[in-house]
Amino acid sequence: MPAAPREAYFDRAIMHMDLDSFFASVECLKNRDFLGKPLIIGGTSRRGVVASCSYEARKFGVHSAMPMKMALRLCPQALVIKGDMDSYSKYSKLVTEVIADEAPVFEKASIDEFYLDLSGMDKYFGCFKWGKELRQKVTRETGLPISFGLSVNKMVSKVGTGEAKPNGVREIPKGTEKHFLAPLSTRKIPGIGKETYKKLSFMGIRNIDTLSKIPTKLLEREFGKTGRILWEKANAIDHRPVIPFTEQKSMSKERTFTEDTLDLKFMKSFLLKMCDQLAFELRKKNRLSSIVTVKIRYADFNTYTKQRRIAYTANDSILSRQVEELFDAVYDRRQLIRLIGIKFGGLVYGNYQISLFDDTAKEIQLMQQKDHIRKRFGIEALSRAVCL
């Protein structure tokens, strides 16, 4: 299929919708006493981290992934509750169903955000007006506040949503994208993290207008391939399509040994390696799993599985512990094994950080560093010593 002409990318109408302070909003629906109060969802111990917080808490400087100890220092009067992924998944599904009933094409980017391709609808019905009516329907049918941005591409629309929050809307008319982005901080660009922002600031680049005028060769010299992407984003260039939503139910890995084996240490090392790789895939695809299954096939081809339902997670240390326990439970015959496998099921959309209701900030930082190395150098770049 031939590629779309370059002009077509600037004739699109792409909407980004994002549920406002999603976890906190769900908790307020469940308990009206939380309305208007600073609310923090996350690990209940002081070593835990903030998974989400209400806008009342954000006014004090609290934000997601912040150590709970620091959050309570900033906002000592905050109410702290442990998250409930089952509830969040249920409400996310309700919102998805409302959008699916109305939108011609939509992509679910995470548990609480969506992209919609409304290209061509302006001929029959104003996209901005249609979007406002969809937003009203989402709130009416789910009780949740949602914001949206509308422009010619995903990146500008996402920034527009951020500027519209909380509970607002923002349209960036065609041709005004660079003007809209120009005065904003480079922090507003999706994908720019703390370290990239620091480096840009050190270079004297603090707003998007300045970044848009930096030669691409200079940015590529400082940031590698990412430099070109930064320049394109600063210049409101984003050709990514809206990928039609399909619900992935599970992901799995299997290993058939070249020779049947009884070596438990050898088999467990493969299980842990597969578990680490699948957990990384979960986080890369913004998924959380709630069902772990371990499969073994003996030399006589008899196959057995055991599964366990767990709290939603993408934490490889939690998942590997479950995998080892399930393997010990299913391997009850002293026979040669020819195949082992793992499957993570019950998948929902959600970033790794949002599931960490009990993890510590140190564990999150370690996981983020490992993921960063694997994304840059490949999934095989890191492995547990026991798997070598």
N, C-alpha and C positions, 0 to 999 in steps of 0.2 A: 504493500500500500504506500503510495507516494506521500512524502512529508507535506504537512500543511504549509502554504506559503507564509513567509515571515509576517506579512500584513495581517494574516488571520489571527495571530496571537494578540493583536491590539484591537480586535473586534469582538473579543470575548467579554462575557459578563460573569465574573466569578465571585461568589459570596462565601465568606468565612463566618461561621456561627460558632460561638463559644459560650457554654453555660457559665454563668457568673459564680465564682467561688463555689464550685459544684458540690463538694463534700459538705461544706458548711451549710449550703442552701438545703441539701437533703436533710441534714440534722435538724434544721429549723422547721422543716415540714413535719418531721416526726415529733418534735417537741417545741411548741410555740413559745415556751418560756425563754428559748435561746435568742429569739428575735431582738435585734438591736444591741446585743451584748457581744463583747470581744470573745470569740470562740476559736479555739485551736484544736485541730484534729491531728493525732499522731501518737507516738510512743508516750505512754503515761509516766514513765520514769524520767528523771532529769537527764539521763544519758541518752534519751531517745531524740527523735527529730520531728520537725513539723512536716506533716504530710499536706495539710491545707489549713487555711484560716479564713475567718470572716473579714469583711472590709473594715469592720470596727477594730479588729486586731491589727490590720495592715496599717492603720493610721499611726500606730506606735512603732512601725518599722519591722513588724513581724512578717516573715515570708516563708514559703515552702522550702524544705531542705535545710532550714536553719536549726541548729542544735536547740533542743527544748530548754536547756538551761539559759541560753541567751534570750530566747523568746520570752521566758517568764521574767527575766531581768528587765526587759523592755516594757512588758505588759503584765505586771504581777497580778492584776485583777482578772486576768483571762480565765475562762472556763476551759479546762482541758479534758477532752474525751477521746477514747480509742475509736478508730474508724471501723466501719462495718461495710466491707467490700460487697457483701451480698446485696445490701440495700442500694449501694451506688450502682452496681451492675443492673439491678432491676429498673432503677430510674433512667439509666442510660439507655436501656432497651426501649422504654416507653417513649423517650424523645426520638430515638432512631425510627420507631414505627410511625410517629407523626410526620417526620421529615420524608420517610419513604413513601407515604401516602400522597405527598404533594409534589416532591421535587422530581424533575425529569432525569437528572443524573446527580448523584451525590457520593461523596467519599467520607468514610468515618476515619478521621485522623487519629483520634484517641478516644478515651472513654467519655470525654466532654466537649469535643470539638469536631466540626464537620465542614467540608467544602462542597459547594453546590455549583454546577455549571448551568447558568441560566441564559447562555448565548442564544440569541434569536428571539427571546421572549419579549423584548421591547417592541417588536413589531405588532404584538397582540395585546400585551399587558405590561405596564411598566415594571421593570425588575425590582426597583427600589420599593414601589408600592406593594408588589407581590411579597417581597421579603418581609416587610413590616406586618403584613397579614399572617404570614407563616410564623413569625416570631410571637404574635399575639396568640395564635393557636397553640403553640408549644407551651406557653405559660398557662393558658386556659386549661389545657388537658393534663398537664403534669404539675402545675403549681410552681415551676422553676423559672427564675429569671434568666434570660439569654440575650446576648448582644451579638451584633453582626456588623461586618464591613463589606462593602461592595465596590469592586474595581475591575480592571481588565485582567488581573492575575492573582495567583494565590498569595504571594508575598505581600503585596500592597494591601490586599484585603485583610490579611491577618494583622498587619500593623494598624489598619483602620479599626478593626475590632478592639484592639488594645486601647486606642485613643477614645473609643466610644464607651468603654466600661466605666462604671458598672451600669448594667441594664440600659444600654443605649444603642444607637445605630449611627453609621457613618458611611456616606457615599463619597467616593473619590471619582469625579467625572473623568471620562476618557480625555487624555491630554494634559491632565493636571497632576499626574502621579509624582513627578519629580518635585514639583512645587510643594506638594503635600509633605513629602519626605524630608525635604531640604533642612528645615530648622530642627528636626528631631535629633535626639542623641543617638549615637551609633548603637547604644544598648538596645534600642527599639527594634533593630534588625533581627529577625528570627535566626537563631543559630550562632549569634555572637555571645559567647560566654564571658565569664569574669576575666580570664587570662587574655583573650583576644581584645577585649575592651581596654584592659590595662596597657597592652602593647600599642594599640591605636592611640590611646591618650598620651603615652610617652612620646609618640611620633607627632603629637600636636593635632591629632585627628579626633575631634570630639563630637562633631555633628555630621549628619549624613551628607549634607551639601559639600563639605570639605572632602569627605571620602570619595564622593562621586567624581571629583576632579583630579584625584591622584592617578598618575600613569599606572596602567596595569602591570607593566614590567617591574616597577618598584614594589607593588603589592605582592607580585609573584615571587620576587626576591626575598621578601620578608616572611611571607606566609605560604609559599609553595603554591600548589594548585588552588588552595582556598582563596588566595589573593584575587584570582580572576572572578570567583564566585562573589566575593565581597564587593568588588567593583560593579558587577552586574546588579546585585541587590540594591546597592546605593543608587544606581541609575534606573531603578524600577523595572529591571528586565527579569522576567521569570516565565519560562515557556512550559513549565510542568503542567501536564494535563490533570484533570480531575479523574481519578481512577474509580470506576463504578464499584460500589460497596458489595463485598461478599464476605460472609462470616466464616473465618477459618475456625474449625472446631477443635483441632488438635495438631500437634507436630511430634514426630517420632524419629528414632534412629535405631538401626539394628546392626549386629556384627555376626557374620558367619565365620567361624574359625576354619583355617585351612586344615587343621587336625583337631579332632574331638579332644576335649581336655577335662581334667579334674582339678586343675590348678586354680584354687579359689582366689589367691592373691592376684594372679594374672587376669582373671575374669573381672574382679572388682575394679582393677585399674582401668579396664576398658569401660566399665559402667560409669565410673567417675568422669572419665574423659568425655564420654557421650553426654553425660548430664551437664557438665560445664559448657559444652558447645551448644546444647539445646537451650540452656538458661540464657546464654549470650544472645541466641536468636530471638528468644522471647523479648528481651530488653530492646534489641535492635528494632523489632517490629512493634514495639509498644504493646506487648501482650502480658497478661498475668495468667497463671494456671491454677486450677483448683483440684485437679485430679491427676495423680501420679500412678502409672502402670508399669510394672516390670514383667518381662516375658522371657521364658527360657524354653529351649527345645533340646531334648536329650538326643543321644546318638540314635535311638530307635524311632526318632521323629515324633514322639509324643511331646505335645506342646502345652505349657501351663502358664497362666498369668495370675497376678494379684494386683489389685489396685486399692488406692486409699484416697479419700477426699480430704483436702487440707484447706487452710485459709489461703486466699488468693495471694500469690507471690511470684517473683521471678528471681529470687535470691538463690544463687547456686549452692550456698552452704546449707540452707534449709532443704532444698530439693535433693541434694546428694545424700543427706541424712535419711530422708524418706526412701530413696532408691536403695540404699544399703539395707535398711530394715526390711523392705519388701523382698529383696533378693534372698535374705536369710530365711524369710517366711516361705517363699515359694520353692526354694531348693531343699527338698526334703528326701531326696533319693541320692545315694552315693553312686551316681552313674555319670558316664562321660557326657559332656554338653557340647553341642555343635553350634548353637546360636543363642545370643542374648540380645535383648532389646529394651528400650525405654520409650514411653509415650507420655506426653504432658497434654491433658485434655481440659475440658471446661474452660476454654480460653475466653477472656474478655479483653477489651481494649483498656490500656492504662499504662502510664509510665512506671518504671521501676520504683522511683522515689515514693509514689503515692501509696504503695502497698506497705511501706516500712513503718508499721505502727509500733514495732518493738525494737527495730535495729538502732544501732548507735551511729553517730555522725562519722566515727572512724571507719565503721564497716561500709557506709555509703561511699566515703571518699576512696576507699580501697577498691570497691566495685567499679566506681567511675574511672579510676586510673587503669584498671585491667581492661575495661571496655574500650577506653581510648587507644590503648596499645593494640588491641585486636583489630579495631577499625582501621588503624593506620597501617599495620604490618601483616594483617591476616589472622584468621582464627587460630592457626597453629603457633602463633608467636609466643603464646603463654600456655603453660600446662603445669598441673600439679606435679611435684617431684615423684609422688607415688605412681604417676602414670607414665613416667619416662622408661 
